[in-house]
Every structure is written in C-alpha cells, then in structure tokens.
Amino acid sequence: MHREEGARLTLSPSSSQMFSGDSDSVSLRCEDEDSSARWTLRRNTSRGTRSECGSKWGRPAGSSCNISFMFPSDSGVYWCESREGATSNPINITVTGGPVILQSPVLPVMEGGDVTLLCETKTPPSSLPAAFYKDGSLIRTEPAGHMTLHHVSRSDEGLYKCHISSRGESPESWISVRGKPTTTTDSSSSSPTPTGKPIPTATPPDSTRFQLVFRVLCHLLVFCPYCISTVLMVSLYRQRHTGNDLPVSIATTSPTQADQGLDDDYDDVMTAVTTEHHF
C-alpha cells in the first residue's frame, strides 16, 4: 500500500487497549489538510477479516467512524484509505475481556519526550500497585499504578504490559518512538572557525577582477605614449644640437631660425604630451 503523508488517523479516547463491552463510544477520524479528499476507515481484525466502516461494524460519519461497543473480535489494525489506494498511519487496537488493561499511546511518541503508562482495572479501585514489563522483563513496580518514561529513545521501543497481583495481567502493546527531524547546513562556501562561525572566502568575484585589469590597462595606455614621446623628443633634440658645426659662441648667442623653430616645436609637443597625461 502507498503511504500518504497528508492523512493521519486519530483515536478517541487515545488508548491502545480497551475493555470488552465498554459503553464508552470510540471514534476514529481521518485527518487531512485537503478537505476535499475522501477517506474510508478500514480494518484487518485478528481473525484475518478485512472490511470497511459501516459493513457490520461502526457508523461512518464523513471521514470518521464511531463504534458504540467494542468486543474482542474488534481487535486488529485500523487505517484510512483513499480511492487511489493511499493509506494513513495504522493504529493497533486490542480489546480484552480480562480485568486489566495497559493504557499506552496509540501513535508513535517523539524521541526525547516523556511517556506515561497506566495500569487500569475494570472494577474499582483502579490505582493499585502494578508491575510494568518490557519485552517480558520487569522494569519496576509502581505503587500508584502508573509509570513515566522520561526522555525516551529508540531503545525504549518494544512490547509493554503490566500486572496487578490481586487482579491479573494486561495484554501487550507495542510502543513506537519516532526520531526528531534533522537539519543540514551547506558549508561549501565557507569554512568553520574554532568558535563555529564561518569565515567568508577572500576570493574576489569576477566583476572585481575585470575592473582591476581594466584600470591597469588604462594607466598603461596613458602613461606609455607619454614616456615614448618624451624619449623620442629628447633624442631628436640632442641629435640636432650635437650635429651643428657652428662655433659655440654663435650657437649660444645667435641661434638660427631652424633651431628656434625646433625649440618651439619641442615646447609644443611637451605641452601636448603633458596635457594628454593629465587627462
């Protein structure tokens, strides 16, 4: 059968064991967040008979089934089933004609929680000293007839029963323990420190690296022409002056028109290069 997580079967009163012929009405209900879903109560008795609510047992009322009297033949597994074949959690119910029952949770209990077991007699007084057993081994005897298991774990799962010396012994009932949900964290983008806090990675994003390379290229494009132009102009200027055979006095006191023009050209070029560099 396909298990449907959205459906949940509950029992009221919530007890896995009941006395035969008890006049208290028992109600089983299929709970689902989707109100439009249609569920049918079914059971498989200890006699191997599989049937649904309303067929010789129980009174259907929507997604519920009410049973006025319980008998040993009603012992078995109950569950909700949809038209598509999806099923809810099962509930085991034991109906006994004996004098003692063990009231225990019908649904799995959460790991780490507390569970109280009550050993009850059909006739008063009900609060008598009772011995509690798990998987056939004695746990302890409680004078008030009830025992609490604190901080249960998976090791507490098993078959439980109780015994009252002056009355008798109850049937066995299975108690299930459900583990707590676990959460995981993604630590691929950071590494933990000794204090448990993640350290952000120091690798810059691609956009930052691209901007850095672009700035370096811009500086090179601006600075390299300035250096090349300066070297060329100085070299040309020196060649012009060293190649001139005029006397020093004439070259220094009476510069030719060509030399004067060269000086002007040099000043203009230097001014242009300086302006480009500042830009």
Secondary structure by P-SEA (a helix, b strand, c coil): ccccccbbbbbccccccccccccbbbbbbbbbccccbbbbbbbbcccccccccccccccccccbbbbcccccccccccccccccccccbbbbbbbbcccbbbbcccccccccbbbbbbbcccccccccbbbbbcccccccccccccccccccccccccccccccccbbbbbbbbbbbbbcbbbbbbcccccccccccccccccccaaaaaaaaaaaaaaaaacaaaaaaaaaaaaaaaaaaaaccccaaaaaccccaaaaaaaaaaaaaaaaaaaaaac
